[in-house]
Amino acid sequence: MPGHHLRNDGDTYRIHRIIVERVLGKPLPDGAQVHHVDGNKRNNAHSNLVVCHDAAYHRLLHYRLRVRRAGGNPNTDGVCGCCGLVKPLVQFNRRGAVKHGISSACKSCTSEKWARRAKKYKRVWVRLPEGGYTSHFVDRQ
């Protein structure tokens, strides 16, 4: 399809996007992403494709799929990025800037990480020229 607006590097096409656009009868909006339900990027059957309005929603679908594959309920559980266990969401710290609002590590793994860090490093507070303080960690000697 020379000249198609999805042409990438001269000859590679994102076939899944073309299929979705044909089914919808219009181009995908800017920022939209196509998710493969079964995780197989080669399976471009239109029944296997879901349009995500942005990258954040696409990441959320992958996170929920990861929880389901681990045997959890994506509405109530999370998978710890450290120990790999499925745990209730209440066992994760809340973080607004993270992809789905919770920390990637459970509270117990986070506590262990900070305990290891406290043994190896000490926290030093530095006064800022404009006022206030900031901290950083230095090796314990």
N, C-alpha and C positions, 0 to 999 in steps of 0.2 A: 504494500500500500504506500507507494512513494507519495510524499506530500502530506500524509496524515499527521495531525497535530501532535500525536503521541510518539513521533519518530524520535529515537534516542541514539546518539552517536552515529547517525547516518543509516544504520540498517537493523538495529535491534528494536523490536516492538514489545510493548507491554500488552500482550494478547488479552489478559484478563480484563484490563481497562476497556479495550475495544469491545469485548463481548458484553460487558455491563452497559456501555454506552449504546450499543445496538438494541439491547433489551429495553433500556429506558427510553430510547428514541431521542436522546439529547446528550451533550457532553457532560462529563462529571464536573461539579463545581470545583473551584480552586481549593486546594487543601484536602480534598476527599481522598480516601484510600480504600483499596479493595482488600477484603479479608477472605482467605480461603478457609472455609469452615472445617474441613478435614485436616488442615495443616499441610496438605500436599500442593505446592506451588505449581505443579504440572497439571493438576486436575482443574481445568478451566470450564467445567460444566456450569452453566448459569445457576443451577440449583446449589452449587457449592460456593458461590460468591456472595458476599455481603458488602454493601457500601457503608463505609464509616465516614462520618462527616468531618473528622479530623484525626490526627495522629494519636491524641490522648485517648479517644474512644477505641481506636485500634489496639493500643497497648492494654487497655482495660479488658478487651476481649481475650487477648493472649494471657493475661494474668488469671482471669476466671477459668480459662481452659487448663492452665497449669494446676490450679487448685483442684479441679474436677479429676484430672488425670492422676493426681496424688491421692484421690479417694475422699476429698473433702467437699463441703457445700460452699460454693463461692459467695453465697449470701451471708454466711456466718463464720467461715474459716479462712485462714491464710496459710501460706507455706513459708516457713522460715528459710531465708537465703543462706543461713549458716549451717544449721543442723538438718535442714531438709524435711522437718516434721510438719504435719498438718496440725494446726492449733487454732483454737477459737480466736476471733479477731480481738477480743479483750486482752489477749496475751501479747499484743503488739502495741508499740507506742504510736500515737497519732502524729502525723507529720503532714502539714498542708502542702508542702512543695513537692512531695513525692507523688509518683504517677497515680496512685489510687487512694492517697490520704493516710496510709499506714507505713510504718518503717518496714524495710525488707527483712530485718532480723527480729526475732521474738525478744521479749523483755529479758528472759534469762540469758540468752546468747549475748545481748547487748551489755548486760551487767558483767558477764565474764570477760568480754572484750575490754571494758573500761577497767576492770580489776587488773588484767594483764598489763594494760597501758600504764596504770598507776604504779605498778612495780618497776617498770622500765623507765618511765619518764616522770618528771615533776613539772607541775604547772607553775609558770612564772607570770606575774602580772606586771604590765608595763603601762606607765602613765602616758597618754597621748598628748601631743603638743596643743591640740585644740580642746583639751579637757576630756575627762573620762578615762577609762582603762580598757585594755585589751589583754588577752592572755595567749600564751603559746606554751608548747611542751618542749623541755630540754632533757637530754639524757641525765640520768642520776649518776653521779660520780662517786 
